[in-house]
């Protein structure tokens, strides 16, 4: 039962699968419930499908509404979401990911709610039809919240959202979950020897994440240093192709494909360096979590990543699609344990100062109140 003195927020998401955007909504709702429960009442609605996050929201005392779409773009969901907005007396509609951005905005307007926030990571490539739909929906937004300044610029330039409607709120990390610690027991369980140096990646196996360039770089690295190991955590449509490439180059002994993991906060403690060779990113949460775990980072200088990783201070930034740059950076950190330690300490400090979970939630609260 909604309390009359609270503001009622509806969070509209594409689905309840375990993805970056969906998990960030879960974190935001959790923070609001934890620290601002007397000010906001949260409702969650999926406009795609259910998924494992359904139970995670239920643990917070929130049962998500799931409106399954029956087509690639199901316009019949707009009145269904509008009815939910009226029923829950929603004050603010907060949307995340493209499909939810469009459905949520039109549903809010149909229900008479004019306070609409779109949370933008823009990590997918939109088709011309999607761009048209997004531009129409964006006219209804009160604010478009970008996860990085780079994405805010893209929203303004590419999707023509006026600058007065945009703002950047960086992702935040729960620092109590991610902390510097080397887990020797986990390293042994994964089959590493004491002196092995482990470069780890956490990313879906898709073209965006640039695994192919990492594998090409690894061929030269391993021929020089056999004690370098690469851990790939994640799964996705390119898994078979990636496995084939690793075998073709004879790198099986030094590559460890762990599949989808739910214990990333623990797995990071088995890495010496975090590596993310993405072709584009909004603001990679995986990088922030690795930095919070005190790991030096090698990452491509794309979109919002340079806003997190300071080159030659908390990690190394390289250009995308460049196996030679990956190779040189890996060898540089392999050979210099003092530099790894220095970068790792600086990385943790940077997250503490600029990318905490509490900071992210408080900035959203300020935005809600400003409306």
Beta strands, then each sheet from edge to edge (+ up, - down):
strand 1: 7-13
strand 2: 40-46
strand 3: 65-66
strand 4: 92-96
strand 5: 116-120
strand 6: 143-146
strand 7: 166-168
strand 8: 197-202
strand 9: 228-233
strand 10: 255-259
strand 11: 273-276
strand 12: 296-300
strand 13: 315-318
sheet 1: 3+ 2+ 1+ 4+ 5+ 6+ 7+
sheet 2: 10+ 9+ 8+ 11+ 12+ 13+
end
